Amino acid sequence: MNFEQLVRPNIQRLTPYSCARDEFKGKAAHVFLDANENPYNAPLNRYPDPLQEELKQELSRVKGVPPTHMFLGNGSDEAIDLVYRIFCEPKVDNVVAIAPTYGMYEVCAHINDVEYRSVPLDEGFRLNADKLLAACDSKTKAVWLCSPNNPTGNCLLRSEVERVISEFPGIVVVDEAYSDFSQQRPFRLDLPQYPNLIVLNTMSKAWGCAAIRLGMAFADPAIIALFNKVKYPYNVNLLTQQQAAEMLHNLPKLQQWLTTICTERSHLLPAVAELPLCRRLYPTDANFFLAEVTDADSIYHYLVERGIIVRNRNRVVLCGNCLRITIGTPQENCELLAALRQYR
Ligand code: PMP
């Protein structure tokens, strides 16, 4: 991989903004008159740590990835957008992604005026590395994979993902937003083998913290340096950094949630599969599942009338008449099942 050639020339040349908190890092100081802050209203008066070093230490313990290999952002969505802004020249470069998958990869491509090429997954939503690689050309800067995939729920076959990472001479992003719900080995643990790999994680799913907006990108320090060069100086606010650190000290709680959600998943799926309205249920490694039903639009509206909201994926490629349903609390899942049983 020729790393220099992958990065947009304007980003290679960029002198990043140097903020007050970057310039002075000594611990001994106690009078801070360098950032035009109000001296009152501590701690909210101070800009937060631009590189979130304490939080990265905590995350490192939980994720098994060194802080040097981490970028933290305002949700994974910030990291997704940064991939385009760092690597993809508008109107010139392209990216290749599986389909169906998480919609923001495509939206961010359009916002950044970058061509987005979709490669449909095979039967059973399986990744075919040959097909994906055949869609890449000399202007393909990044490949998007998502495992467990949204909205299909399945993990992509590891050997196929490994082939894409090894054979594609550019950036490969593996979005593992849902990996905590799966038994498969996460790709973030294999970073040392792959200098072109970016793995995305988030606190929005298993960690129950969608409200605080904290996403992670794990990658080689050379890629992390580019993320830090281009990001907004104070991209993760103090309240988010504090709340995330607090959550990370409560691993038993996370384990308890995961156990409950995975147990519920194992009860709910067979029950849904037996319903007359269910045509096909796709296996899932995530906290949601995709069900092909007799009439997705009608069942969606029927559930809305009862105050139950699922995601209608009827108009998504390869997902005709499919609903994507998140695993809720035992009571919520019971209510869903009861409503579906009464559907005529
Ligand atoms: N990746 C995937 C695969 C997702 O499904 C989602 C949210 N639905 C995200 C990323 C977004 O995560 P965040 O809340 O961290 O922006």
Boltz pocket constraint, residues with backbone or C-beta under 6 A from the ligand:
constraints:
  - pocket:
      binder: B
      contacts: [[A, 74], [A, 75], [A, 76], [A, 77], [A, 78], [A, 102], [A, 146], [A, 148], [A, 149], [A, 150], [A, 175], [A, 177], [A, 178], [A, 201], [A, 202], [A, 203], [A, 204], [A, 210], [A, 213], [A, 214], [A, 215]]
      max_distance: 6.0
